[in-house]
Amino acid sequence: MKDFNSYTGGDKKQNDPDGMADMAKMMAKAFEGKGEADILRAIYKEAERGRKAGTLTDSDLDNFYAALYPMLDSAKRKKLEQVINKLKKM
């Protein structure tokens, strides 16, 4: 995982359906073959680094959530929401 902004559509791609498709493909490739625990570790590690550096805001986390939300089923959406809430408390 490079950083949160690369997944939140920090540029004009955020509102571009083609940009979202590209982002989904990039994320799928980055996490191919990894389990949920590996993915969560990567998210927490990047979030901790961003929070310590002062470069990860609650708004960035909300954008990250919004980018992933459409790709998840209801159970995973709930899990992601819990993760985002925990990250916001860092």
HTML snippet that shows the backbone in 3Dmol.js (N, CA, C, O; Angstrom):
<script src="https://3Dmol.org/build/3Dmol-min.js"></script>
<div id="view" style="width:600px;height:400px;position:relative"></div>
<script>
const pdb = `
ATOM      1  N   MET A   1       0.845  -1.167   0.000  1.00  0.00           N
ATOM      2  CA  MET A   1       0.000   0.000   0.000  1.00  0.00           C
ATOM      3  C   MET A   1       0.885   1.221   0.000  1.00  0.00           C
ATOM      4  O   MET A   1       1.683   1.407   0.919  1.00  0.00           O
ATOM      5  N   LYS A   2       0.761   2.051  -1.002  1.00  0.00           N
ATOM      6  CA  LYS A   2       1.625   3.226  -1.116  1.00  0.00           C
ATOM      7  C   LYS A   2       1.246   4.269  -0.063  1.00  0.00           C
ATOM      8  O   LYS A   2       2.056   4.570   0.815  1.00  0.00           O
ATOM      9  N   ASP A   3       0.054   4.819  -0.129  1.00  0.00           N
ATOM     10  CA  ASP A   3      -0.456   5.721   0.891  1.00  0.00           C
ATOM     11  C   ASP A   3      -1.958   5.886   0.699  1.00  0.00           C
ATOM     12  O   ASP A   3      -2.504   5.489  -0.331  1.00  0.00           O
ATOM     13  N   PHE A   4      -2.618   6.465   1.679  1.00  0.00           N
ATOM     14  CA  PHE A   4      -4.068   6.586   1.618  1.00  0.00           C
ATOM     15  C   PHE A   4      -4.517   7.469   0.464  1.00  0.00           C
ATOM     16  O   PHE A   4      -5.506   7.158  -0.200  1.00  0.00           O
ATOM     17  N   ASN A   5      -3.814   8.557   0.216  1.00  0.00           N
ATOM     18  CA  ASN A   5      -4.239   9.472  -0.833  1.00  0.00           C
ATOM     19  C   ASN A   5      -4.236   8.831  -2.204  1.00  0.00           C
ATOM     20  O   ASN A   5      -5.014   9.233  -3.070  1.00  0.00           O
ATOM     21  N   SER A   6      -3.389   7.852  -2.424  1.00  0.00           N
ATOM     22  CA  SER A   6      -3.387   7.194  -3.728  1.00  0.00           C
ATOM     23  C   SER A   6      -4.649   6.356  -3.918  1.00  0.00           C
ATOM     24  O   SER A   6      -4.983   5.996  -5.047  1.00  0.00           O
ATOM     25  N   TYR A   7      -5.348   6.045  -2.838  1.00  0.00           N
ATOM     26  CA  TYR A   7      -6.583   5.263  -2.919  1.00  0.00           C
ATOM     27  C   TYR A   7      -7.835   6.108  -2.746  1.00  0.00           C
ATOM     28  O   TYR A   7      -8.939   5.612  -2.972  1.00  0.00           O
ATOM     29  N   THR A   8      -7.699   7.345  -2.358  1.00  0.00           N
ATOM     30  CA  THR A   8      -8.881   8.162  -2.111  1.00  0.00           C
ATOM     31  C   THR A   8      -9.244   9.028  -3.290  1.00  0.00           C
ATOM     32  O   THR A   8     -10.195   9.806  -3.207  1.00  0.00           O
ATOM     33  N   GLY A   9      -8.524   8.921  -4.379  1.00  0.00           N
ATOM     34  CA  GLY A   9      -8.827   9.778  -5.527  1.00  0.00           C
ATOM     35  C   GLY A   9      -8.493  11.209  -5.215  1.00  0.00           C
ATOM     36  O   GLY A   9      -9.284  12.105  -5.507  1.00  0.00           O
ATOM     37  N   GLY A  10      -7.339  11.448  -4.628  1.00  0.00           N
ATOM     38  CA  GLY A  10      -6.921  12.780  -4.233  1.00  0.00           C
ATOM     39  C   GLY A  10      -6.950  13.774  -5.364  1.00  0.00           C
ATOM     40  O   GLY A  10      -6.856  14.976  -5.114  1.00  0.00           O
ATOM     41  N   ASP A  11      -7.076  13.328  -6.604  1.00  0.00           N
ATOM     42  CA  ASP A  11      -7.191  14.233  -7.734  1.00  0.00           C
ATOM     43  C   ASP A  11      -8.596  14.126  -8.317  1.00  0.00           C
ATOM     44  O   ASP A  11      -9.505  13.636  -7.647  1.00  0.00           O
ATOM     45  N   LYS A  12      -8.783  14.575  -9.546  1.00  0.00           N
ATOM     46  CA  LYS A  12     -10.106  14.601 -10.157  1.00  0.00           C
ATOM     47  C   LYS A  12     -10.697  13.218 -10.415  1.00  0.00           C
ATOM     48  O   LYS A  12     -11.883  13.113 -10.725  1.00  0.00           O
ATOM     49  N   LYS A  13      -9.903  12.158 -10.295  1.00  0.00           N
ATOM     50  CA  LYS A  13     -10.413  10.805 -10.531  1.00  0.00           C
ATOM     51  C   LYS A  13     -11.467  10.396  -9.513  1.00  0.00           C
ATOM     52  O   LYS A  13     -12.219   9.456  -9.769  1.00  0.00           O
ATOM     53  N   GLN A  14     -11.549  11.058  -8.379  1.00  0.00           N
ATOM     54  CA  GLN A  14     -12.478  10.656  -7.332  1.00  0.00           C
ATOM     55  C   GLN A  14     -13.915  10.632  -7.849  1.00  0.00           C
ATOM     56  O   GLN A  14     -14.689   9.752  -7.471  1.00  0.00           O
ATOM     57  N   ASN A  15     -14.279  11.574  -8.696  1.00  0.00           N
ATOM     58  CA  ASN A  15     -15.642  11.630  -9.205  1.00  0.00           C
ATOM     59  C   ASN A  15     -15.757  11.031 -10.597  1.00  0.00           C
ATOM     60  O   ASN A  15     -16.809  11.143 -11.227  1.00  0.00           O
ATOM     61  N   ASP A  16     -14.731  10.416 -11.075  1.00  0.00           N
ATOM     62  CA  ASP A  16     -14.668   9.834 -12.410  1.00  0.00           C
ATOM     63  C   ASP A  16     -14.855   8.327 -12.309  1.00  0.00           C
ATOM     64  O   ASP A  16     -14.018   7.648 -11.715  1.00  0.00           O
ATOM     65  N   PRO A  17     -15.933   7.785 -12.875  1.00  0.00           N
ATOM     66  CA  PRO A  17     -16.145   6.334 -12.789  1.00  0.00           C
ATOM     67  C   PRO A  17     -14.964   5.529 -13.317  1.00  0.00           C
ATOM     68  O   PRO A  17     -14.632   4.486 -12.753  1.00  0.00           O
ATOM     69  N   ASP A  18     -14.330   5.989 -14.377  1.00  0.00           N
ATOM     70  CA  ASP A  18     -13.168   5.277 -14.905  1.00  0.00           C
ATOM     71  C   ASP A  18     -12.017   5.326 -13.914  1.00  0.00           C
ATOM     72  O   ASP A  18     -11.265   4.358 -13.792  1.00  0.00           O
ATOM     73  N   GLY A  19     -11.870   6.431 -13.212  1.00  0.00           N
ATOM     74  CA  GLY A  19     -10.835   6.540 -12.186  1.00  0.00           C
ATOM     75  C   GLY A  19     -11.088   5.561 -11.056  1.00  0.00           C
ATOM     76  O   GLY A  19     -10.146   4.977 -10.519  1.00  0.00           O
ATOM     77  N   MET A  20     -12.339   5.376 -10.690  1.00  0.00           N
ATOM     78  CA  MET A  20     -12.679   4.428  -9.636  1.00  0.00           C
ATOM     79  C   MET A  20     -12.368   3.005 -10.090  1.00  0.00           C
ATOM     80  O   MET A  20     -11.896   2.187  -9.300  1.00  0.00           O
ATOM     81  N   ALA A  21     -12.626   2.717 -11.340  1.00  0.00           N
ATOM     82  CA  ALA A  21     -12.318   1.380 -11.852  1.00  0.00           C
ATOM     83  C   ALA A  21     -10.815   1.146 -11.817  1.00  0.00           C
ATOM     84  O   ALA A  21     -10.360   0.067 -11.437  1.00  0.00           O
ATOM     85  N   ASP A  22     -10.049   2.148 -12.210  1.00  0.00           N
ATOM     86  CA  ASP A  22      -8.583   2.028 -12.164  1.00  0.00           C
ATOM     87  C   ASP A  22      -8.103   1.829 -10.731  1.00  0.00           C
ATOM     88  O   ASP A  22      -7.211   1.021 -10.473  1.00  0.00           O
ATOM     89  N   MET A  23      -8.702   2.572  -9.800  1.00  0.00           N
ATOM     90  CA  MET A  23      -8.318   2.463  -8.397  1.00  0.00           C
ATOM     91  C   MET A  23      -8.630   1.063  -7.877  1.00  0.00           C
ATOM     92  O   MET A  23      -7.819   0.468  -7.166  1.00  0.00           O
ATOM     93  N   ALA A  24      -9.789   0.542  -8.226  1.00  0.00           N
ATOM     94  CA  ALA A  24     -10.173  -0.795  -7.773  1.00  0.00           C
ATOM     95  C   ALA A  24      -9.204  -1.840  -8.304  1.00  0.00           C
ATOM     96  O   ALA A  24      -8.815  -2.755  -7.578  1.00  0.00           O
ATOM     97  N   LYS A  25      -8.815  -1.712  -9.558  1.00  0.00           N
ATOM     98  CA  LYS A  25      -7.851  -2.643 -10.146  1.00  0.00           C
ATOM     99  C   LYS A  25      -6.504  -2.550  -9.442  1.00  0.00           C
ATOM    100  O   LYS A  25      -5.872  -3.570  -9.165  1.00  0.00           O
ATOM    101  N   MET A  26      -6.063  -1.320  -9.151  1.00  0.00           N
ATOM    102  CA  MET A  26      -4.787  -1.122  -8.481  1.00  0.00           C
ATOM    103  C   MET A  26      -4.812  -1.738  -7.081  1.00  0.00           C
ATOM    104  O   MET A  26      -3.847  -2.378  -6.662  1.00  0.00           O
ATOM    105  N   MET A  27      -5.909  -1.545  -6.368  1.00  0.00           N
ATOM    106  CA  MET A  27      -6.024  -2.089  -5.023  1.00  0.00           C
ATOM    107  C   MET A  27      -6.081  -3.612  -5.056  1.00  0.00           C
ATOM    108  O   MET A  27      -5.450  -4.281  -4.238  1.00  0.00           O
ATOM    109  N   ALA A  28      -6.834  -4.154  -5.999  1.00  0.00           N
ATOM    110  CA  ALA A  28      -6.943  -5.609  -6.102  1.00  0.00           C
ATOM    111  C   ALA A  28      -5.578  -6.223  -6.371  1.00  0.00           C
ATOM    112  O   ALA A  28      -5.235  -7.257  -5.798  1.00  0.00           O
ATOM    113  N   LYS A  29      -4.806  -5.595  -7.236  1.00  0.00           N
ATOM    114  CA  LYS A  29      -3.467  -6.115  -7.550  1.00  0.00           C
ATOM    115  C   LYS A  29      -2.549  -6.003  -6.337  1.00  0.00           C
ATOM    116  O   LYS A  29      -1.782  -6.922  -6.048  1.00  0.00           O
ATOM    117  N   ALA A  30      -2.626  -4.882  -5.631  1.00  0.00           N
ATOM    118  CA  ALA A  30      -1.756  -4.663  -4.469  1.00  0.00           C
ATOM    119  C   ALA A  30      -2.010  -5.684  -3.366  1.00  0.00           C
ATOM    120  O   ALA A  30      -1.082  -6.065  -2.652  1.00  0.00           O
ATOM    121  N   PHE A  31      -3.246  -6.125  -3.220  1.00  0.00           N
ATOM    122  CA  PHE A  31      -3.602  -7.028  -2.140  1.00  0.00           C
ATOM    123  C   PHE A  31      -3.880  -8.450  -2.608  1.00  0.00           C
ATOM    124  O   PHE A  31      -4.386  -9.269  -1.841  1.00  0.00           O
ATOM    125  N   GLU A  32      -3.556  -8.744  -3.853  1.00  0.00           N
ATOM    126  CA  GLU A  32      -3.789 -10.072  -4.405  1.00  0.00           C
ATOM    127  C   GLU A  32      -3.089 -11.141  -3.572  1.00  0.00           C
ATOM    128  O   GLU A  32      -1.893 -11.046  -3.296  1.00  0.00           O
ATOM    129  N   GLY A  33      -3.846 -12.152  -3.178  1.00  0.00           N
ATOM    130  CA  GLY A  33      -3.289 -13.259  -2.431  1.00  0.00           C
ATOM    131  C   GLY A  33      -3.094 -12.996  -0.947  1.00  0.00           C
ATOM    132  O   GLY A  33      -2.585 -13.856  -0.228  1.00  0.00           O
ATOM    133  N   LYS A  34      -3.490 -11.824  -0.480  1.00  0.00           N
ATOM    134  CA  LYS A  34      -3.326 -11.494   0.941  1.00  0.00           C
ATOM    135  C   LYS A  34      -4.650 -11.675   1.663  1.00  0.00           C
ATOM    136  O   LYS A  34      -5.722 -11.439   1.107  1.00  0.00           O
ATOM    137  N   GLY A  35      -4.548 -12.098   2.908  1.00  0.00           N
ATOM    138  CA  GLY A  35      -5.733 -12.280   3.729  1.00  0.00           C
ATOM    139  C   GLY A  35      -6.155 -10.977   4.399  1.00  0.00           C
ATOM    140  O   GLY A  35      -5.472  -9.956   4.317  1.00  0.00           O
ATOM    141  N   GLU A  36      -7.286 -11.050   5.053  1.00  0.00           N
ATOM    142  CA  GLU A  36      -7.824  -9.872   5.735  1.00  0.00           C
ATOM    143  C   GLU A  36      -6.841  -9.316   6.752  1.00  0.00           C
ATOM    144  O   GLU A  36      -6.676  -8.100   6.852  1.00  0.00           O
ATOM    145  N   ALA A  37      -6.194 -10.181   7.500  1.00  0.00           N
ATOM    146  CA  ALA A  37      -5.240  -9.723   8.518  1.00  0.00           C
ATOM    147  C   ALA A  37      -4.083  -8.957   7.891  1.00  0.00           C
ATOM    148  O   ALA A  37      -3.648  -7.942   8.434  1.00  0.00           O
ATOM    149  N   ASP A  38      -3.583  -9.429   6.758  1.00  0.00           N
ATOM    150  CA  ASP A  38      -2.492  -8.730   6.068  1.00  0.00           C
ATOM    151  C   ASP A  38      -2.939  -7.359   5.580  1.00  0.00           C
ATOM    152  O   ASP A  38      -2.204  -6.377   5.688  1.00  0.00           O
ATOM    153  N   ILE A  39      -4.137  -7.306   5.049  1.00  0.00           N
ATOM    154  CA  ILE A  39      -4.669  -6.041   4.544  1.00  0.00           C
ATOM    155  C   ILE A  39      -4.858  -5.057   5.688  1.00  0.00           C
ATOM    156  O   ILE A  39      -4.497  -3.886   5.567  1.00  0.00           O
ATOM    157  N   LEU A  40      -5.425  -5.526   6.805  1.00  0.00           N
ATOM    158  CA  LEU A  40      -5.634  -4.647   7.959  1.00  0.00           C
ATOM    159  C   LEU A  40      -4.302  -4.145   8.524  1.00  0.00           C
ATOM    160  O   LEU A  40      -4.185  -2.979   8.902  1.00  0.00           O
ATOM    161  N   ARG A  41      -3.309  -5.022   8.579  1.00  0.00           N
ATOM    162  CA  ARG A  41      -1.985  -4.597   9.052  1.00  0.00           C
ATOM    163  C   ARG A  41      -1.424  -3.492   8.162  1.00  0.00           C
ATOM    164  O   ARG A  41      -0.868  -2.511   8.657  1.00  0.00           O
ATOM    165  N   ALA A  42      -1.569  -3.652   6.862  1.00  0.00           N
ATOM    166  CA  ALA A  42      -1.070  -2.643   5.925  1.00  0.00           C
ATOM    167  C   ALA A  42      -1.799  -1.314   6.111  1.00  0.00           C
ATOM    168  O   ALA A  42      -1.181  -0.250   6.080  1.00  0.00           O
ATOM    169  N   ILE A  43      -3.109  -1.383   6.303  1.00  0.00           N
ATOM    170  CA  ILE A  43      -3.893  -0.163   6.518  1.00  0.00           C
ATOM    171  C   ILE A  43      -3.474   0.519   7.816  1.00  0.00           C
ATOM    172  O   ILE A  43      -3.231   1.726   7.831  1.00  0.00           O
ATOM    173  N   TYR A  44      -3.389  -0.241   8.905  1.00  0.00           N
ATOM    174  CA  TYR A  44      -2.992   0.342  10.189  1.00  0.00           C
ATOM    175  C   TYR A  44      -1.580   0.928  10.126  1.00  0.00           C
ATOM    176  O   TYR A  44      -1.332   2.013  10.652  1.00  0.00           O
ATOM    177  N   LYS A  45      -0.671   0.219   9.491  1.00  0.00           N
ATOM    178  CA  LYS A  45       0.707   0.688   9.394  1.00  0.00           C
ATOM    179  C   LYS A  45       0.772   2.019   8.645  1.00  0.00           C
ATOM    180  O   LYS A  45       1.440   2.954   9.086  1.00  0.00           O
ATOM    181  N   GLU A  46       0.082   2.097   7.521  1.00  0.00           N
ATOM    182  CA  GLU A  46       0.085   3.329   6.733  1.00  0.00           C
ATOM    183  C   GLU A  46      -0.616   4.454   7.490  1.00  0.00           C
ATOM    184  O   GLU A  46      -0.167   5.600   7.453  1.00  0.00           O
ATOM    185  N   ALA A  47      -1.704   4.137   8.172  1.00  0.00           N
ATOM    186  CA  ALA A  47      -2.429   5.152   8.929  1.00  0.00           C
ATOM    187  C   ALA A  47      -1.570   5.692  10.067  1.00  0.00           C
ATOM    188  O   ALA A  47      -1.533   6.900  10.300  1.00  0.00           O
ATOM    189  N   GLU A  48      -0.890   4.816  10.765  1.00  0.00           N
ATOM    190  CA  GLU A  48      -0.029   5.246  11.861  1.00  0.00           C
ATOM    191  C   GLU A  48       1.081   6.166  11.340  1.00  0.00           C
ATOM    192  O   GLU A  48       1.380   7.196  11.943  1.00  0.00           O
ATOM    193  N   ARG A  49       1.679   5.782  10.223  1.00  0.00           N
ATOM    194  CA  ARG A  49       2.734   6.599   9.630  1.00  0.00           C
ATOM    195  C   ARG A  49       2.189   7.975   9.229  1.00  0.00           C
ATOM    196  O   ARG A  49       2.814   9.002   9.491  1.00  0.00           O
ATOM    197  N   GLY A  50       1.023   7.978   8.594  1.00  0.00           N
ATOM    198  CA  GLY A  50       0.417   9.234   8.164  1.00  0.00           C
ATOM    199  C   GLY A  50      -0.005  10.119   9.318  1.00  0.00           C
ATOM    200  O   GLY A  50       0.164  11.337   9.259  1.00  0.00           O
ATOM    201  N   ARG A  51      -0.549   9.527  10.365  1.00  0.00           N
ATOM    202  CA  ARG A  51      -0.958  10.310  11.535  1.00  0.00           C
ATOM    203  C   ARG A  51       0.255  10.926  12.228  1.00  0.00           C
ATOM    204  O   ARG A  51       0.225  12.097  12.605  1.00  0.00           O
ATOM    205  N   LYS A  52       1.329  10.138  12.398  1.00  0.00           N
ATOM    206  CA  LYS A  52       2.539  10.652  13.041  1.00  0.00           C
ATOM    207  C   LYS A  52       3.156  11.789  12.234  1.00  0.00           C
ATOM    208  O   LYS A  52       3.678  12.751  12.796  1.00  0.00           O
ATOM    209  N   ALA A  53       3.089  11.665  10.909  1.00  0.00           N
ATOM    210  CA  ALA A  53       3.665  12.693  10.036  1.00  0.00           C
ATOM    211  C   ALA A  53       2.725  13.893   9.878  1.00  0.00           C
ATOM    212  O   ALA A  53       3.118  14.931   9.346  1.00  0.00           O
ATOM    213  N   GLY A  54       1.481  13.739  10.345  1.00  0.00           N
ATOM    214  CA  GLY A  54       0.510  14.817  10.226  1.00  0.00           C
ATOM    215  C   GLY A  54      -0.061  14.954   8.822  1.00  0.00           C
ATOM    216  O   GLY A  54      -0.599  16.003   8.467  1.00  0.00           O
ATOM    217  N   THR A  55       0.052  13.903   8.028  1.00  0.00           N
ATOM    218  CA  THR A  55      -0.415  13.966   6.643  1.00  0.00           C
ATOM    219  C   THR A  55      -1.709  13.199   6.405  1.00  0.00           C
ATOM    220  O   THR A  55      -2.226  13.202   5.288  1.00  0.00           O
ATOM    221  N   LEU A  56      -2.238  12.547   7.425  1.00  0.00           N
ATOM    222  CA  LEU A  56      -3.471  11.771   7.278  1.00  0.00           C
ATOM    223  C   LEU A  56      -4.555  12.401   8.134  1.00  0.00           C
ATOM    224  O   LEU A  56      -4.479  12.396   9.363  1.00  0.00           O
ATOM    225  N   THR A  57      -5.560  12.939   7.471  1.00  0.00           N
ATOM    226  CA  THR A  57      -6.651  13.604   8.174  1.00  0.00           C
ATOM    227  C   THR A  57      -7.876  12.696   8.247  1.00  0.00           C
ATOM    228  O   THR A  57      -7.950  11.676   7.563  1.00  0.00           O
ATOM    229  N   ASP A  58      -8.823  13.079   9.077  1.00  0.00           N
ATOM    230  CA  ASP A  58     -10.087  12.342   9.142  1.00  0.00           C
ATOM    231  C   ASP A  58     -10.779  12.373   7.784  1.00  0.00           C
ATOM    232  O   ASP A  58     -11.425  11.401   7.393  1.00  0.00           O
ATOM    233  N   SER A  59     -10.648  13.474   7.071  1.00  0.00           N
ATOM    234  CA  SER A  59     -11.232  13.588   5.739  1.00  0.00           C
ATOM    235  C   SER A  59     -10.605  12.579   4.777  1.00  0.00           C
ATOM    236  O   SER A  59     -11.308  11.987   3.958  1.00  0.00           O
ATOM    237  N   ASP A  60      -9.297  12.382   4.869  1.00  0.00           N
ATOM    238  CA  ASP A  60      -8.626  11.367   4.051  1.00  0.00           C
ATOM    239  C   ASP A  60      -9.186   9.982   4.353  1.00  0.00           C
ATOM    240  O   ASP A  60      -9.418   9.187   3.443  1.00  0.00           O
ATOM    241  N   LEU A  61      -9.402   9.698   5.634  1.00  0.00           N
ATOM    242  CA  LEU A  61      -9.955   8.402   6.026  1.00  0.00           C
ATOM    243  C   LEU A  61     -11.375   8.230   5.499  1.00  0.00           C
ATOM    244  O   LEU A  61     -11.751   7.146   5.054  1.00  0.00           O
ATOM    245  N   ASP A  62     -12.160   9.303   5.549  1.00  0.00           N
ATOM    246  CA  ASP A  62     -13.522   9.250   5.014  1.00  0.00           C
ATOM    247  C   ASP A  62     -13.507   8.982   3.511  1.00  0.00           C
ATOM    248  O   ASP A  62     -14.326   8.218   3.001  1.00  0.00           O
ATOM    249  N   ASN A  63     -12.568   9.617   2.806  1.00  0.00           N
ATOM    250  CA  ASN A  63     -12.451   9.395   1.362  1.00  0.00           C
ATOM    251  C   ASN A  63     -12.019   7.964   1.061  1.00  0.00           C
ATOM    252  O   ASN A  63     -12.499   7.355   0.105  1.00  0.00           O
ATOM    253  N   PHE A  64     -11.123   7.434   1.869  1.00  0.00           N
ATOM    254  CA  PHE A  64     -10.670   6.051   1.718  1.00  0.00           C
ATOM    255  C   PHE A  64     -11.855   5.107   1.899  1.00  0.00           C
ATOM    256  O   PHE A  64     -12.039   4.172   1.119  1.00  0.00           O
ATOM    257  N   TYR A  65     -12.648   5.356   2.925  1.00  0.00           N
ATOM    258  CA  TYR A  65     -13.845   4.554   3.180  1.00  0.00           C
ATOM    259  C   TYR A  65     -14.797   4.619   1.988  1.00  0.00           C
ATOM    260  O   TYR A  65     -15.296   3.594   1.525  1.00  0.00           O
ATOM    261  N   ALA A  66     -15.042   5.829   1.499  1.00  0.00           N
ATOM    262  CA  ALA A  66     -15.974   6.015   0.382  1.00  0.00           C
ATOM    263  C   ALA A  66     -15.491   5.307  -0.886  1.00  0.00           C
ATOM    264  O   ALA A  66     -16.301   4.817  -1.673  1.00  0.00           O
ATOM    265  N   ALA A  67     -14.174   5.254  -1.081  1.00  0.00           N
ATOM    266  CA  ALA A  67     -13.631   4.593  -2.267  1.00  0.00           C
ATOM    267  C   ALA A  67     -13.785   3.078  -2.183  1.00  0.00           C
ATOM    268  O   ALA A  67     -14.027   2.420  -3.195  1.00  0.00           O
ATOM    269  N   LEU A  68     -13.646   2.525  -0.983  1.00  0.00           N
ATOM    270  CA  LEU A  68     -13.730   1.075  -0.819  1.00  0.00           C
ATOM    271  C   LEU A  68     -15.160   0.573  -0.671  1.00  0.00           C
ATOM    272  O   LEU A  68     -15.465  -0.548  -1.076  1.00  0.00           O
ATOM    273  N   TYR A  69     -16.028   1.378  -0.103  1.00  0.00           N
ATOM    274  CA  TYR A  69     -17.396   0.988   0.241  1.00  0.00           C
ATOM    275  C   TYR A  69     -18.128   0.253  -0.875  1.00  0.00           C
ATOM    276  O   TYR A  69     -18.714  -0.797  -0.611  1.00  0.00           O
ATOM    277  N   PRO A  70     -18.123   0.751  -2.106  1.00  0.00           N
ATOM    278  CA  PRO A  70     -18.900   0.075  -3.157  1.00  0.00           C
ATOM    279  C   PRO A  70     -18.391  -1.324  -3.517  1.00  0.00           C
ATOM    280  O   PRO A  70     -19.117  -2.115  -4.121  1.00  0.00           O
ATOM    281  N   MET A  71     -17.161  -1.623  -3.151  1.00  0.00           N
ATOM    282  CA  MET A  71     -16.565  -2.909  -3.515  1.00  0.00           C
ATOM    283  C   MET A  71     -16.790  -3.995  -2.467  1.00  0.00           C
ATOM    284  O   MET A  71     -16.385  -5.139  -2.669  1.00  0.00           O
ATOM    285  N   LEU A  72     -17.434  -3.649  -1.349  1.00  0.00           N
ATOM    286  CA  LEU A  72     -17.544  -4.565  -0.222  1.00  0.00           C
ATOM    287  C   LEU A  72     -18.976  -5.010   0.024  1.00  0.00           C
ATOM    288  O   LEU A  72     -19.928  -4.304  -0.309  1.00  0.00           O
ATOM    289  N   ASP A  73     -19.115  -6.198   0.616  1.00  0.00           N
ATOM    290  CA  ASP A  73     -20.441  -6.642   1.041  1.00  0.00           C
ATOM    291  C   ASP A  73     -20.748  -5.992   2.393  1.00  0.00           C
ATOM    292  O   ASP A  73     -19.893  -5.315   2.963  1.00  0.00           O
ATOM    293  N   SER A  74     -21.942  -6.193   2.898  1.00  0.00           N
ATOM    294  CA  SER A  74     -22.370  -5.486   4.111  1.00  0.00           C
ATOM    295  C   SER A  74     -21.503  -5.817   5.333  1.00  0.00           C
ATOM    296  O   SER A  74     -21.220  -4.927   6.135  1.00  0.00           O
ATOM    297  N   ALA A  75     -21.079  -7.065   5.490  1.00  0.00           N
ATOM    298  CA  ALA A  75     -20.239  -7.433   6.639  1.00  0.00           C
ATOM    299  C   ALA A  75     -18.880  -6.737   6.565  1.00  0.00           C
ATOM    300  O   ALA A  75     -18.362  -6.261   7.576  1.00  0.00           O
ATOM    301  N   LYS A  76     -18.315  -6.685   5.374  1.00  0.00           N
ATOM    302  CA  LYS A  76     -17.009  -6.039   5.216  1.00  0.00           C
ATOM    303  C   LYS A  76     -17.123  -4.525   5.329  1.00  0.00           C
ATOM    304  O   LYS A  76     -16.194  -3.864   5.792  1.00  0.00           O
ATOM    305  N   ARG A  77     -18.257  -3.974   4.911  1.00  0.00           N
ATOM    306  CA  ARG A  77     -18.475  -2.528   5.078  1.00  0.00           C
ATOM    307  C   ARG A  77     -18.494  -2.175   6.555  1.00  0.00           C
ATOM    308  O   ARG A  77     -17.906  -1.177   6.973  1.00  0.00           O
ATOM    309  N   LYS A  78     -19.173  -2.999   7.341  1.00  0.00           N
ATOM    310  CA  LYS A  78     -19.244  -2.756   8.785  1.00  0.00           C
ATOM    311  C   LYS A  78     -17.846  -2.846   9.400  1.00  0.00           C
ATOM    312  O   LYS A  78     -17.481  -2.022  10.238  1.00  0.00           O
ATOM    313  N   LYS A  79     -17.073  -3.837   8.988  1.00  0.00           N
ATOM    314  CA  LYS A  79     -15.702  -4.006   9.483  1.00  0.00           C
ATOM    315  C   LYS A  79     -14.849  -2.792   9.099  1.00  0.00           C
ATOM    316  O   LYS A  79     -14.100  -2.271   9.925  1.00  0.00           O
ATOM    317  N   LEU A  80     -14.966  -2.346   7.844  1.00  0.00           N
ATOM    318  CA  LEU A  80     -14.206  -1.178   7.400  1.00  0.00           C
ATOM    319  C   LEU A  80     -14.602   0.059   8.198  1.00  0.00           C
ATOM    320  O   LEU A  80     -13.743   0.865   8.556  1.00  0.00           O
ATOM    321  N   GLU A  81     -15.882   0.215   8.477  1.00  0.00           N
ATOM    322  CA  GLU A  81     -16.344   1.353   9.269  1.00  0.00           C
ATOM    323  C   GLU A  81     -15.704   1.320  10.662  1.00  0.00           C
ATOM    324  O   GLU A  81     -15.279   2.355  11.176  1.00  0.00           O
ATOM    325  N   GLN A  82     -15.636   0.143  11.263  1.00  0.00           N
ATOM    326  CA  GLN A  82     -14.996   0.007  12.576  1.00  0.00           C
ATOM    327  C   GLN A  82     -13.513   0.364  12.498  1.00  0.00           C
ATOM    328  O   GLN A  82     -12.984   1.040  13.380  1.00  0.00           O
ATOM    329  N   VAL A  83     -12.854  -0.090  11.449  1.00  0.00           N
ATOM    330  CA  VAL A  83     -11.426   0.197  11.265  1.00  0.00           C
ATOM    331  C   VAL A  83     -11.224   1.709  11.117  1.00  0.00           C
ATOM    332  O   VAL A  83     -10.335   2.277  11.750  1.00  0.00           O
ATOM    333  N   ILE A  84     -12.028   2.349  10.300  1.00  0.00           N
ATOM    334  CA  ILE A  84     -11.897   3.797  10.077  1.00  0.00           C
ATOM    335  C   ILE A  84     -12.124   4.555  11.376  1.00  0.00           C
ATOM    336  O   ILE A  84     -11.390   5.495  11.681  1.00  0.00           O
ATOM    337  N   ASN A  85     -13.132   4.155  12.144  1.00  0.00           N
ATOM    338  CA  ASN A  85     -13.370   4.809  13.442  1.00  0.00           C
ATOM    339  C   ASN A  85     -12.194   4.650  14.380  1.00  0.00           C
ATOM    340  O   ASN A  85     -11.837   5.586  15.095  1.00  0.00           O
ATOM    341  N   LYS A  86     -11.587   3.472  14.386  1.00  0.00           N
ATOM    342  CA  LYS A  86     -10.408   3.235  15.225  1.00  0.00           C
ATOM    343  C   LYS A  86      -9.238   4.099  14.757  1.00  0.00           C
ATOM    344  O   LYS A  86      -8.522   4.678  15.574  1.00  0.00           O
ATOM    345  N   LEU A  87      -9.050   4.180  13.457  1.00  0.00           N
ATOM    346  CA  LEU A  87      -7.954   4.984  12.915  1.00  0.00           C
ATOM    347  C   LEU A  87      -8.121   6.472  13.247  1.00  0.00           C
ATOM    348  O   LEU A  87      -7.140   7.177  13.481  1.00  0.00           O
ATOM    349  N   LYS A  88      -9.352   6.931  13.264  1.00  0.00           N
ATOM    350  CA  LYS A  88      -9.597   8.339  13.580  1.00  0.00           C
ATOM    351  C   LYS A  88      -9.215   8.674  15.015  1.00  0.00           C
ATOM    352  O   LYS A  88      -8.990   9.840  15.339  1.00  0.00           O
ATOM    353  N   LYS A  89      -9.140   7.667  15.875  1.00  0.00           N
ATOM    354  CA  LYS A  89      -8.771   7.892  17.282  1.00  0.00           C
ATOM    355  C   LYS A  89      -7.272   7.849  17.501  1.00  0.00           C
ATOM    356  O   LYS A  89      -6.804   8.109  18.609  1.00  0.00           O
ATOM    357  N   MET A  90      -6.506   7.524  16.462  1.00  0.00           N
ATOM    358  CA  MET A  90      -5.044   7.456  16.592  1.00  0.00           C
ATOM    359  C   MET A  90      -4.473   8.834  16.850  1.00  0.00           C
ATOM    360  O   MET A  90      -3.259   8.983  16.988  1.00  0.00           O
TER     361      MET A  90
END
`;
const viewer = $3Dmol.createViewer("view");
viewer.addModel(pdb, "pdb");
viewer.setStyle({}, {cartoon: {color: "spectrum"}});
viewer.zoomTo();
viewer.render();
</script>
